[in-house]
Amino acid sequence: MDMLVYLIPASLFMGGAGLAAFFWMLRSGQFDDPDGDANRILRTDYDDHPKE
């Protein structure tokens, strides 16, 4: 039972840090173009293909 004194605040802090990181990613535009990423892996004209 004594460990709950440490585990509950640690889990609340980690959950709050994850939530803050999620809102920061939303504000920075991380999720603005999900369709572009999905279509990009299907293309064959890569910019970073190895030179022959």
C-alpha positions in Angstrom: 0.0 0.0 0.0 2.9 2.3 0.6 3.9 2.1 -3.0 0.7 3.6 -4.2 1.9 6.9 -2.7 4.6 6.9 -5.4 2.8 5.1 -8.2 -0.4 7.2 -8.4 1.4 10.6 -8.7 3.9 9.1 -11.2 1.1 7.7 -13.4 -0.8 11.0 -13.2 2.4 12.9 -14.2 3.1 10.6 -17.1 -0.5 10.8 -18.3 -0.4 14.6 -18.1 2.9 14.7 -20.0 1.4 12.5 -22.7 -1.6 14.7 -23.0 0.5 17.8 -23.2 2.6 16.2 -25.9 -0.5 15.3 -27.9 -1.9 18.9 -27.7 1.6 20.3 -28.6 1.6 18.0 -31.7 -1.9 19.1 -32.6 -0.9 22.8 -32.4 2.3 22.3 -34.4 0.4 20.7 -37.4 1.6 17.2 -37.0 -1.8 15.7 -38.1 -2.7 18.1 -40.9 -2.1 15.9 -43.9 -2.8 12.2 -43.2 -3.9 11.4 -46.8 -0.6 12.7 -48.2 1.4 10.3 -46.1 -0.8 7.4 -47.0 -0.5 8.1 -50.7 3.2 8.8 -50.5 4.2 5.2 -49.7 2.4 4.0 -52.8 4.3 6.1 -55.3 7.3 4.7 -57.1 9.1 8.0 -57.9 11.3 8.4 -54.9 13.5 11.3 -54.3 16.0 9.4 -52.2 16.5 6.3 -54.4 20.1 5.0 -54.7 22.0 6.3 -57.7 23.1 3.5 -60.2 
